[in-house]
Amino acid sequence: MKNDIKLDQFDNLDVEYYIREAKLERDAYIADLFSSLKAKLVAKLAIRLPKISIQISRPAH
């Protein structure tokens, strides 16, 4: 694995680059978190109707 360090034009650590990358990763994480949270809430709040069993029998002759 190659560990390249991003440097700016003055050969200093490119802090702005790493801040941008961190924001992108944070945004992706937060999007996944809220998607998961929404799915869990929808599953918990879903209305579950009771199972109805109807037996239709033929009248006796």
TAHU-V352688 format. One record per pair of residues at least 4 apart in sequence whose ideal C-beta (glycine too) atoms are under 8 Angstrom apart, sorted by the first residue. I is the first residue (numbers start at 1). GAP is how many residues later the second one is. D is the distance in whole Angstrom. If there is no record, write none. Layout:
i:I gap:GAP d:D
i:I gap:GAP d:D
//
This chain:
i:5 gap:8 d:7
i:6 gap:7 d:7
i:6 gap:8 d:4
i:6 gap:11 d:5
i:6 gap:12 d:7
i:7 gap:4 d:5
i:7 gap:5 d:6
i:7 gap:6 d:7
i:7 gap:7 d:6
i:8 gap:4 d:5
i:8 gap:5 d:7
i:8 gap:6 d:4
i:8 gap:7 d:8
i:8 gap:8 d:8
i:8 gap:9 d:8
i:13 gap:5 d:8
i:14 gap:4 d:7
i:15 gap:4 d:6
i:16 gap:4 d:6
i:17 gap:4 d:6
i:18 gap:4 d:6
i:19 gap:4 d:6
i:20 gap:4 d:7
i:21 gap:4 d:6
i:22 gap:4 d:6
i:23 gap:4 d:6
i:24 gap:4 d:6
i:25 gap:4 d:6
i:26 gap:4 d:6
i:27 gap:4 d:6
i:28 gap:4 d:6
i:29 gap:4 d:6
i:30 gap:4 d:6
i:31 gap:4 d:6
i:32 gap:4 d:6
i:33 gap:4 d:6
i:34 gap:4 d:6
i:35 gap:4 d:6
i:36 gap:4 d:6
i:37 gap:4 d:6
i:38 gap:4 d:6
i:39 gap:4 d:6
i:40 gap:4 d:6
i:41 gap:4 d:6
i:42 gap:4 d:6
//
